[in-house]
Amino acid sequence: MPPTVWRNRTGAASSTPRTDPVTERWFDGPVGGSRRTPVSRLVPGLTGRGVLLASPADVEAVRANLAADGVALAEVAGATDAMRPTQAAIARALRLPETAGRNLDALVDALRDLAVRWPDDERVVLLWHDAGRLVDADLPGFLTLTEILRTAAAELGPGGRIGDRQFETVAFVERHGVRTIAEASR
């Protein structure tokens, strides 16, 4: 078996990995001809991993930066203050089966098959508008959904296998310590 060749951000070969080889291969290595750059690098100033928090004031900047890098965007419309309707809206936005909008286990399973729903897009980002409404009204529901989305982000991409997808979520939350991109860059 040939030795593993690691690549840094510029694409130069190296015989030694960075401190986290999974991150190196996931974020910087080409898979299927495209580079998998995490949202936090495309839009500096967002916080989180898998599910990133952003200010609603930055919606257009986030959308523009991601679209410019060729990321497929799924946008949650019709934000609600209850978990189940929000779950259904997330499932619709991601083109998942109807059962994924009603059953948490079905949502988990459907997210694992994201490649079936997005066959032409290796990088998919869910833009969850007005996520703060759910934070304010049903924090346990918000945490349940974000944990499922965060787990999906971790499970979908690190293997770099055919069918893997880079998947992340940007949840737009007002207040709760979420800063705008401009505030974060100061």
Secondary structure, 3 states (H helix, E strand, C coil): CCCCCEECCCCCEECCCCCCHHHHHHHHCEECCEECCCHHHHCCCCEECCEEEECHHHHHHHHHHHHHCCCEEEEECCCCCCHHHHHHHHHHHCCCCHHHHCCHHHHHHHHHCHHHHCCCCCEEEEEECCHHHHHHHCHHHHHHHHHHHHHHHHHHCCCCCCCCCEEEEEEECCCCCCCCHHHHCC
